[in-house]
Amino acid sequence: MLRRYPDAGEPLACEPLNKGLLNHGYRVSTTRGSYFLKHHLDKKHLDDATGERAAIVRQHRATQRLQSLGVPVVPPLTDTEGDTVTVIDDRCYALHPWVDGMHRVGAQLTRAESQRLGTLLGAVHTGLEQVMAPGSSDTDGCTGAGQPPRPGYGSPDPADTFALIDDLLAAARGQHPRNTARDAFDELAVHRLVERRTLLERHAHRRPPTPEGPATGWVHGDFHPLNLLYRGADPVAIVDWDRLGVQPRAEEAVRAAAIFFVQPAGELELDKVRAYARAYRHAAGAGAAELAAAVHRVWWERLNDFWILRWRYRLHDRRADPQFPAVSALAVWWTREYEAVCEAFTG
């Protein structure tokens, strides 16, 4: 890999990083310094390495243009051929400058820093609107043409969720043929699944309708604490653009807040959410009605979502298990405090 980047120096060490769920990353030390080597693994919507490479190139070009607008991103280095993606044995890699920084969750942010976070996400959305505009010469082919909207504008059907709950309950109760011995996690899973089924039965009439014209735009797609690096109080790098795509922008703002500002007990720090949301609305030019609709759709999405349990019981992957207590409690608390949450995003 480094032979394609002679200016990077000779390799000295390559250390795997343990952050992240979908990709493999390495810190590469050379005679010239340190670099981040990313092995792109997420092929959910891609058929082959050629298609994957094209999608990654689009992400790279977007970050290059965003950097020119002052958005804190870390575009990849170009190799001797002028490329940013290397394909080796049908695997895609990219080499980025190493950025020293730390991840910070909402509990570590002040109210002013929460406001700054909202401004930053608004700058991402408005910046993407410029650099991904159809026909823009700056994108060199990075346009919205051929990029479908995010599937699922039609909200989750509770009938499907009830069937999923039954399947997951069987696994959590030890009735699944590949399930291991039950533990405290399984007990909590059973409790939350039964609780969630009751909530869905009670609130099924509140399923949001399919919007006729949601305010969509290009979004980062996975804006959360592990994809934002801080140096002190300053955000210095937004990373992991694998899910760059077209989605309702306000929904990304709500989802991000639900991850940044969730507390271990499953409650949101609404004072910080309010500061964040006001700043986002101002920076992105989003109205209160747009945010209110997004709150309702993301709340319903959370009420029907069991991705952590699907990973555990269907894929036998437990890496996301530590997130389950707060994530599962949030859906319950959000339902109970729905009006207060909505006011925090729109007030």
Steps between C-alpha positions, in 0.01 A plus 500: 500500500767751601696439182222695330574797730878551488475833684349317800832342587602146589266297725602448861182367666135428429265488797131399469251742659216366711247778437215465254264219403499483121852566376857405586743778578871505571752753627800476270829643626770578245829679478300813405229492768165332569204423273156348523451203268135416441380168367146558372280203590142622477359362173135500599382683189783408265536204268875488433832668560453724196173636634650535845798689365277747315298568816816553705643736239179703523544524878861609460417771250224629725740534794759671283245764400362532853850567628526791255186643667660480844317190626733295726554183298801283415511422128718206398842533344544449127742236373750524218219449247285774651254248649364495854376139505721192472342164412702196608343154462154661457547693824489879509744705704568869553784680678422811705716737704495406866305745717562509874175549683245348731133408484261693724144407589231750591565467873848641437371797301396829652184672386708729278684201353166329436394811311823483301426136416165599349666774299757250373238254378312784333823598324542140383152496348526838332853422383391171345217684329764708325760236415255226399272723294404332169711641221756656733840493334664493841375149567666352189220250470389505864142594428166385627424326172423136555514524880167371634333645808539300818263203495238512771319828452208270567523461879547158665186284511422390857374166368852424380642619831269270699625202298860606562433540872362143519811365326739696721310402815541135411874551460538704819305241698735227386265340249721572200705195399827697487443709810756468776429488873280787616659791681402842638495648150242243391284583803509870412428419136189303596381783723550765232342291224185437701490864605546619142223276371262657749607850395452419133153361563414820686647739241446317171255771390785754508694337217617794285365514145731486203597863431419624152809717469746465789771765513780277379860586434849355511597399853797341676279204582667392826564811707576389857777533764727228358506682166600838639843580642564785742820671605404668823173683436552515124356248252794421270382213281173346384591149385339190348297623203397150388130578532508825306165510323167671447271500803262733684757737650308581816480130584879481509499795741255323730678164481833662580357675806347174621849346498707794624270606782362171632587430862569152641146483643356563153399866541604785273669811638227725368669828590795407279269360232320836491825693452618254235170502310466880495851530360434230242176661383674834459802356316300267275204730440262235634162596642340382823236302309772308315666409830167403660426259214850355530461451875180305444650281229821424692300428817291248307814357342654451845183343633516236227875450486688206653825504305715417803292193580501392136880522503517292818242232430502474121860586413650383830692827515515656845712806430202735536367341821637776731278754321178310565408615855496872411361455147213280613415722795500808275209372290289460814599836649452679167147363473416623848663841451402544136372857530807617694734343244311661213510840669877469553555452128255769389490762777 
